[in-house]
């Protein structure tokens, strides 16, 4: 079946600065794709292209099989969007916004919308402008889910929310996935939360896609290795495991490798006893985005 979201050689420039450099990625129907990147990596530029708000300088973005730039209105009728900054008329209450939305979206589930707000503990009869940032985010989430979209695009939906509001947003998302199998594309800085729900992960750095792979495969190839008393030659041998960082410490040697393989590992026994630990998504992200490739001196 066709991908729910497909981006081909997408390039965005602002003057001489390249914000996105020929990005290509694909999101399978019913899956969750998490795009990670530091501020300025190009996430917002990509979201703007996906929503037809910015025409790419090269390449194409397809949502639900159609070119967004050409068919924006009909595509967005089937796409739920949660922007980074919740956006709704400040003087209207959540209930009024929902009634207005229900006139635009034939599928809009008013009862489901109100049920969500009740779960979130957000008042329905208070002007949107007077709600807290967390409550605005939760109203945005409820509005995006109410028309039962085929695809959900979330731009860092939990930025600036307190832990309780953050958790409720992800719980709602997980419930939606279980119930409807909605396809989800989200950018986020909340790496711990997406570790539990993402099928595939992309990592952007300075407009380039460093990683685009299944989360399980990604985690399988990264390890942190530590030798308290390494035998000589270990650093040269690590080359075959594609180290991102090799650090001499007072207590020994530490390496983060990006091509760990169980079958190759026994040959490293000759360098002495080592601790091997898998990396959480957060550590893996930092190793990829912040470490210069290759070796570093004592730390």
N, C-alpha and C positions, 0 to 999 in steps of 0.2 A: 504494500500500500504506500501511497505517497506520503512524504514527510509532512507533518503539520506545520512545520516552520523550516524554511530552507534559505540559506544566505549564500550567495555565490560571488566570490571575488569582490566583496563589498569594500569600497574605498571612500573615505571622507577626508576632505582637506579643509582647513581654515587658513586661507592665505598660503604661506609656505609650510605650515605645520600639517603633517599627516596625522589625523586623529585615529583613523582605521586604515590598516594597510592590507588590502586584498584578503579580507576575512571570509572564510567559507565554513559553514557548519550546518548541521541538519538535526532536527528533533523529531523522533519517531512519535506517531500518534499514541496517546495514553502514557507517555513517559514524562519524567521531570528532568529538565536540563538546568543546571545552576551555572551561571557565568560569574566568575570571580575576577577581581582586579582591584588594584589600589585606586585611589582618586586620580583622575587624569589618565587612566589606562585606556579609555575609549568606550566604557560601558554606556554612558548616556548617549553618545553619538549613535551607537548601534540601536538602542531603544528608539531613538527619534526616527531612524530609517525604518525600523520595523513597524512603527505606527503611522508611517506616511507623513511625518511632520518635516522631514528633511529629505531632499532628493540626493542619493549618493552621487559622488563624482564619477564612480565607475561601479559596475557590478549591480546585482539585483537582490531584492528581498522578496520572498514569496511566503505568504501566510495562507494556510489551507488551500495550497495549490495555485494561488493567483498572485500576480505582481501587485504588491501593495500600492505602489505609486500610481498604478493605472486604475485599480479597483478598490480604492480605500474605503468608500462609504459602505459598499455591500460586505466587504470582508469584516470591517470593524463591528458590524451588526452581530457577528458570531464570535467576537473576541472580547474577553473581559480584561480590563486594564486597571492596574493599581499603580498610579504614578508615585514618584518619590515624595512629591509635595501634594497632599490631598487637595483636590480642587472641586469646590462646589459653591453655589451662591451663599454668601455668609448669612444672609437674613432668613433663609429658608430652614425649616427643621428637617431632620432626617426623614420624617414621615412624608413631608411635602416633596422633598427631592425624589423619594421613592415613587410617589404617585405620578410625578412628572416623567420619571424614567419609564414607568409602566406604560405610558402612552406611546413611547418611542419603540420599546421592545415588546413585541407581541407575547414573547415567552416569559416576561418578567414575573417572578414568583414573590408577590407582596407578602404572603403569609410567611414564606421562608425567610425573607428579608427581616421581618419583624422578630421572628424567632431567633435569628442570629444576633440582632441587637440586644435582645433579652439575655442571651447567653453571654454576650460581651459586657452586659451591664451598662449600655449606652442609652441615655434618655432619648426618646423619639421626638419629644415635643420642645426641644431646646434649639435655638438658632445654631446652625452649623458653625458660624463664626465664634460662638462662645464655648465650643467644645475644646477639650485639651487635644494636644497633638496626637496622643494615643487613641483617643476616641474618634478623631477625624480619620485616622488610619483604619480603624475598625469599621467605620461607616463606609469608607472607600472599598474595603474588602467585601463587605456585605452587598454593596451596589454592584461590584464586579461579578459576584457569584450568582446574583439573583436571576439574570436571564439564562442561566445554565449554558455558559459559553463552551464552545468546543475547545477553545484555546484560551489560556490565561497568561497574560504578560505582566509580570510584577517587577517594578523597578525599585529595588531595595525597600521592600514594603515595611520593614521594621526599623528603619533608620530613626534614631531619636526616641524610640518607644521605651517605656520602662519594661522590666523583665516579664511582668505579668501580661501586659498587652502583647509583648513579642510572642510569648508562649501561645496566647489565644489565637493569634494570627496563624501560626504554624499548625496548631491543632485543627483549626478550621480547614486549612489547606489539606491536611492529611485525611480529614473526614470526607472532603470533596473528592479526593483522589480515589478513596476506597469505594465511595458510593457511585461515582459517575465515570471514573477513568478519564477525567479531564486532562488534556495535555498542558503542561506548565513549563513556561520559560521564565526564570527569574534571575535577576542580578542581586547579589547580597554580600554583606560583609559578615553575616551571621553564620560562620562556617560550621560551628557545632550543630546548629539546627538542621542545616541542609545535609549534613553527613547522614542523617537518618532517613532522608526522603529522596535525595537525588539519585537518578539512574546514571546520569552522564554529567561530566564536569568540563567546563572550558575555563582556561586561565588566560586572561589578557594582560599583556605588559606592553606599555608604550605603543598601543595600536596593533600589536601582533598577537596572534593566538599561539601561546607557548604549548598549550595542552588542550586536546579535545578527545576525551576517551571515557569509556565506562569507568565509573567510580571504583568498582571492585578491582578492575585491571590496574588502574592507577595506583591504588593502595598496595596491590600485590607486588609492584616493582620497586617501591621505596622502602628503605630501612635505615635506621640509625645503628651504626656499628661502633662498639667501644672495645679497645684493648687496653688493659691496665699495664701489661708488660709485653708490648708487641716485639716480635722478632724483626731483624732488619729485612728490608725488601717489601714490607707490607704495602707501603705507599705506591710503589711502582705496580704491584699486582692489582691494586684497587682499580686501576685504569679500566679493566674489563667490566667493572660494575658501574661505570659512568658516574664517578663521584661528583656531587655538586659542591661539597665542601669537605676538606680534610683539615682537621685542626689538631695541632700538638697542644696538649694540656699538661699541667703540672703532674697529673696522675697518669697520663698515657696519651692515647690517640683516639680521636673521635672522627667518624666519617658519616656523611649522609650520602647514600648512593641511590641512583635513579634506575638502575637495571639489575636489581637483586634477582637471583634465580636459585631456587633450592638445589638444582642439580650441580651448579657451579660451586656452591658454598663449601662442600666438604674439602675441596682443595685448599681452602684458607686455614684449615686446622694447623698447618705447618707454621703459622705465624703466632701461635699461642691461643689461649682460651679467649673468646670474644663474647660480649653481650650483644644480642641482636634484638632490636625492638621495632615493631611497625610504627609508622607515623600517623598521627591524627591528620585530618585534612588541613587543619590550621598550620601545623608544623611543616607539612608538605608544601603548602602555599608559600609560606615565608621562605623556605629553602629555595623555591623556584624563583620567586619574585625579588628577593632581597640579596641573595648570595651571588657574588660574581662567580662565573663558572671556573672550575679549576681549584688550585690549592691555595691555602692561605697559611701564613706563618703562625707563630705561637700566639695563643690568645689567653 
